[in-house]
Amino acid sequence: SAQPVVDREQQHIERAAGHLFGEGKALECIGVARLGLRDAAGAVDAFDRAMAIHERLGRPRGIAMMNRRLGQAFGLAGRYAEAIEHLARAYDVFVDLRERYNEARTLSTMAEMYLESGQAAAEKEALTKALAITTEIGAVHEQANIHVALARSARRRGELTLERDHMEKALVLYSDLGAPEADDVGTYLARRVSHRGPD
Protein backbone atom coordinates (compact mmCIF):
# COMPACT_ATOMS: atom_id res chain seq x y z
CA SER A 1 0.00 0.00 0.00
CA ALA A 2 1.09 3.56 -0.59
CA GLN A 3 2.77 5.28 2.33
CA PRO A 4 0.39 7.89 3.80
CA VAL A 5 1.27 11.45 2.86
CA VAL A 6 1.44 12.48 6.55
CA ASP A 7 3.97 9.72 7.27
CA ARG A 8 6.11 10.76 4.32
CA GLU A 9 6.01 14.39 5.46
CA GLN A 10 6.99 13.39 9.00
CA GLN A 11 9.86 11.29 7.65
CA HIS A 12 11.08 14.24 5.59
CA ILE A 13 10.90 16.54 8.62
CA GLU A 14 12.86 14.08 10.79
CA ARG A 15 15.47 13.57 8.08
CA ALA A 16 15.89 17.33 7.63
CA ALA A 17 16.08 17.84 11.40
CA GLY A 18 18.73 15.14 11.69
CA HIS A 19 20.80 16.81 8.99
CA LEU A 20 20.49 20.18 10.72
CA PHE A 21 21.37 18.69 14.11
CA GLY A 22 24.52 17.12 12.62
CA GLU A 23 25.43 20.45 11.05
CA GLY A 24 24.97 22.16 14.42
CA LYS A 25 27.26 19.63 16.13
CA ALA A 26 29.88 20.10 13.41
CA LEU A 27 29.78 23.88 13.86
CA GLU A 28 30.16 23.46 17.61
CA CYS A 29 33.26 21.29 17.03
CA ILE A 30 34.67 23.96 14.72
CA GLY A 31 34.01 26.60 17.39
CA VAL A 32 35.75 24.54 20.07
CA ALA A 33 38.75 24.09 17.75
CA ARG A 34 38.81 27.84 17.16
CA LEU A 35 38.81 28.42 20.92
CA GLY A 36 41.81 26.11 21.18
CA LEU A 37 43.57 28.20 18.53
CA ARG A 38 42.60 31.37 20.44
CA ASP A 39 40.63 32.56 17.41
CA ALA A 40 37.81 34.32 19.26
CA ALA A 41 36.14 35.76 16.14
CA GLY A 42 36.11 32.38 14.39
CA ALA A 43 34.67 30.72 17.50
CA VAL A 44 31.93 33.33 17.86
CA ASP A 45 30.96 32.89 14.21
CA ALA A 46 30.76 29.08 14.51
CA PHE A 47 28.79 29.13 17.77
CA ASP A 48 26.41 31.81 16.44
CA ARG A 49 25.66 29.65 13.40
CA ALA A 50 25.21 26.56 15.58
CA MET A 51 22.84 28.46 17.87
CA ALA A 52 20.71 29.53 14.89
CA ILE A 53 20.28 25.84 14.02
CA HIS A 54 19.26 24.91 17.58
CA GLU A 55 16.77 27.79 17.52
CA ARG A 56 15.29 26.47 14.24
CA LEU A 57 14.99 23.01 15.79
CA GLY A 58 13.47 24.38 19.01
CA ARG A 59 16.16 22.85 21.24
CA PRO A 60 16.47 24.89 24.49
CA ARG A 61 19.37 22.75 25.73
CA GLY A 62 21.29 23.24 22.48
CA ILE A 63 20.67 26.99 22.64
CA ALA A 64 21.92 27.05 26.24
CA MET A 65 25.06 25.10 25.33
CA MET A 66 25.83 27.55 22.54
CA ASN A 67 25.26 30.49 24.90
CA ARG A 68 27.81 28.91 27.26
CA ARG A 69 30.24 28.46 24.39
CA LEU A 70 29.66 32.04 23.24
CA GLY A 71 30.43 33.15 26.79
CA GLN A 72 33.80 31.43 26.51
CA ALA A 73 34.47 32.95 23.09
CA PHE A 74 33.56 36.50 24.11
CA GLY A 75 35.69 36.04 27.21
CA LEU A 76 38.64 35.06 25.03
CA ALA A 77 38.06 38.29 23.08
CA GLY A 78 38.09 40.31 26.31
CA ARG A 79 34.41 41.24 25.85
CA TYR A 80 33.47 40.28 29.39
CA ALA A 81 30.08 42.01 29.63
CA GLU A 82 28.84 40.12 26.55
CA ALA A 83 30.38 36.91 27.89
CA ILE A 84 28.54 37.25 31.19
CA GLU A 85 25.28 38.04 29.38
CA HIS A 86 25.47 34.84 27.31
CA LEU A 87 26.50 32.78 30.33
CA ALA A 88 23.61 34.15 32.39
CA ARG A 89 21.18 33.08 29.65
CA ALA A 90 22.70 29.60 29.59
CA TYR A 91 22.59 29.34 33.37
CA ASP A 92 18.88 30.22 33.52
CA VAL A 93 18.02 27.49 31.00
CA PHE A 94 20.14 24.88 32.78
CA VAL A 95 18.34 25.75 36.03
CA ASP A 96 14.97 25.29 34.29
CA LEU A 97 16.15 21.97 32.80
CA ARG A 98 17.60 20.87 36.18
CA GLU A 99 20.96 20.17 34.60
CA ARG A 100 22.99 20.63 37.76
CA TYR A 101 26.37 19.78 36.25
CA ASN A 102 25.98 22.35 33.47
CA GLU A 103 24.74 24.89 36.02
CA ALA A 104 28.02 24.45 37.89
CA ARG A 105 30.17 24.55 34.75
CA THR A 106 28.44 27.74 33.64
CA LEU A 107 28.89 29.36 37.06
CA SER A 108 32.61 28.46 36.98
CA THR A 109 33.01 30.13 33.60
CA MET A 110 31.05 33.17 34.80
CA ALA A 111 33.44 33.38 37.75
CA GLU A 112 36.38 33.60 35.31
CA MET A 113 34.68 36.49 33.53
CA TYR A 114 33.92 38.26 36.80
CA LEU A 115 37.59 37.86 37.76
CA GLU A 116 38.82 39.29 34.46
CA SER A 117 36.44 42.24 34.72
CA GLY A 118 37.40 43.05 38.32
CA GLN A 119 34.18 41.88 40.01
CA ALA A 120 35.72 40.00 42.95
CA ALA A 121 32.54 39.65 45.04
CA ALA A 122 30.57 38.25 42.09
CA GLU A 123 33.42 35.85 41.29
CA LYS A 124 33.45 34.47 44.84
CA GLU A 125 29.65 34.12 44.90
CA ALA A 126 29.58 32.23 41.58
CA LEU A 127 32.37 29.87 42.71
CA THR A 128 30.70 29.23 46.07
CA LYS A 129 27.42 28.32 44.34
CA ALA A 130 29.25 26.10 41.85
CA LEU A 131 31.08 24.31 44.69
CA ALA A 132 27.79 23.62 46.50
CA ILE A 133 26.28 22.12 43.34
CA THR A 134 29.28 19.94 42.48
CA THR A 135 29.45 18.68 46.06
CA GLU A 136 25.74 17.85 45.99
CA ILE A 137 25.91 15.91 42.72
CA GLY A 138 29.30 14.29 43.33
CA ALA A 139 31.11 15.89 40.39
CA VAL A 140 34.49 15.38 42.05
CA HIS A 141 36.87 16.64 39.35
CA GLU A 142 34.89 19.83 38.83
CA GLN A 143 34.72 20.24 42.62
CA ALA A 144 38.52 20.07 42.80
CA ASN A 145 38.84 22.64 39.97
CA ILE A 146 36.56 25.01 41.90
CA HIS A 147 38.64 24.61 45.07
CA VAL A 148 41.70 25.66 43.04
CA ALA A 149 39.82 28.72 41.71
CA LEU A 150 38.65 29.60 45.24
CA ALA A 151 42.24 29.23 46.48
CA ARG A 152 43.46 31.69 43.87
CA SER A 153 40.64 34.05 44.76
CA ALA A 154 41.59 33.85 48.45
CA ARG A 155 45.24 34.51 47.61
CA ARG A 156 44.34 37.69 45.72
CA ARG A 157 42.51 38.87 48.83
CA GLY A 158 45.53 38.04 51.00
CA GLU A 159 43.68 35.22 52.80
CA LEU A 160 46.59 32.77 52.72
CA THR A 161 45.26 30.28 55.27
CA LEU A 162 42.03 29.98 53.28
CA GLU A 163 44.08 29.63 50.08
CA ARG A 164 45.95 26.67 51.55
CA ASP A 165 42.74 25.11 52.87
CA HIS A 166 41.17 25.11 49.40
CA MET A 167 44.37 23.81 47.78
CA GLU A 168 44.60 20.96 50.30
CA LYS A 169 40.99 20.01 49.59
CA ALA A 170 41.72 20.09 45.85
CA LEU A 171 44.79 17.88 46.39
CA VAL A 172 42.76 15.23 48.24
CA LEU A 173 40.10 15.18 45.51
CA TYR A 174 42.57 15.05 42.63
CA SER A 175 44.58 12.34 44.40
CA ASP A 176 41.46 10.23 45.01
CA LEU A 177 40.73 10.42 41.28
CA GLY A 178 44.32 9.72 40.28
CA ALA A 179 44.14 12.97 38.32
CA PRO A 180 47.39 14.49 36.96
CA GLU A 181 46.54 17.87 38.54
CA ALA A 182 47.42 16.33 41.93
CA ASP A 183 51.14 16.66 41.15
CA ASP A 184 50.87 20.35 40.28
CA VAL A 185 48.79 21.16 43.36
CA GLY A 186 51.12 19.16 45.61
CA THR A 187 54.15 21.00 44.21
CA TYR A 188 52.41 24.35 44.64
CA LEU A 189 51.57 23.59 48.29
CA ALA A 190 55.12 22.45 49.02
CA ARG A 191 56.49 25.67 47.54
CA ARG A 192 54.07 27.83 49.51
CA VAL A 193 55.03 26.13 52.77
CA SER A 194 58.77 26.42 52.03
CA HIS A 195 58.40 30.14 51.23
CA ARG A 196 56.28 30.93 54.28
CA GLY A 197 57.45 28.30 56.73
CA PRO A 198 54.97 26.20 58.74
CA ASP A 199 52.09 27.92 60.56
Order of alpha helices (4+ residues) and beta strands (2+ residues): alpha-alpha-alpha-alpha-alpha-alpha-alpha-alpha-alpha
